Amino acid sequence: MSNVQLPARREGLPSGGTRRTVHCEMSMSASPPPPPAATPSAVDGQAASQPEAVRPGPDRFLVGIVVGAVLLIVAGLVVGVLLRTPRTAPPADPASVAGVVQAHIEAVRTNDTEKARSYLTREARAQAEARERQNPTTYRPTYDNSVRIIVEATEQTETTAEARITVSRFYARSDPFSSSTSHRTYTVKLIREDGQWRLTQPVDSYMLT
C-alpha cells in the first residue's frame, strides 16, 4: 500500500466564514510482490524427486532369434552323434542259417577259437584242428567300428543252405570324387548235422577286416 497526496483544495465559504484547506489522501493498491526465487537447494530437491527415465529392455525379437539359433545348433550336434554311433543289429535266431553264421563270425572276431569251431561240421572242425597243428598261427587281426557285416540266407532246403556275407568298410577321405566305402561279398555253405545248421568251412579272419 502507498499513500498518494493530492494538492489541497480550497472550498468556498459564505462571506464572513473562514477558509479551510482539505487534504485528501487516496490509497492505491500496488501490484503484488514477485514470488521469492527458488533457492539452489529447492531446485536440487525437485530434480531429485523426479523419476528417472525408463531404459528400454532387450529386444524380444532378437532374443528369440538367438535362442532359436542355439537350439538348432544343439539339435544338429545331437543328430550328428546319433548318426555316427554304430547301430547294433538285432540278434538273429541262433537256430537259423543266418544266426549260426553270425554267431560263428562273432566268435572269430573275438578270437574265441573253440566257440568258432563249435559252429562247424565235424569234418570241418577236424580239418581246422589239423591245419592248426601243422601250421600254428599267432596272427590275431584287429577290428574297428568302420566295418559293417551283413549276413543273409540266400538258399535253403531241408538239409543244405547257403548264406551271403557282405563286409563293408568306410574310409575317411578328403577327395570328394573318390569312394569312401568298399564292399566285399562271400558265400558260405551249411548242412544240417544232428538237427542243427553247421558250416562246411570256417570263415577266415582276414575276410572280416
Sequence and secondary structure as in RCSB ss.txt:
>XXXX:A:sequence
MSNVQLPARREGLPSGGTRRTVHCEMSMSASPPPPPAATPSAVDGQAASQPEAVRPGPDRFLVGIVVGAVLLIVA
GLVVGVLLRTPRTAPPADPASVAGVVQAHIEAVRTNDTEKARSYLTREARAQAEARERQNPTTYRPTYDNSVRII
VEATEQTETTAEARITVSRFYARSDPFSSSTSHRTYTVKLIREDGQWRLTQPVDSYMLT
>XXXX:A:secstr
 EEEE   EE    TT    EE  EEEE           HHHHHHHHHHS         HHHHHHHHHHHHHHHH
HHHHHHHHHS        TTSHHHHHHHHHHHHHTT HHHHHTTB HHHHHHHHHHHHHS         TTEEEE
EEEEEE SSEEEEEEEEEEE   S TTS  EEEEEEEEEEEEETTEEEESS   GGGG 
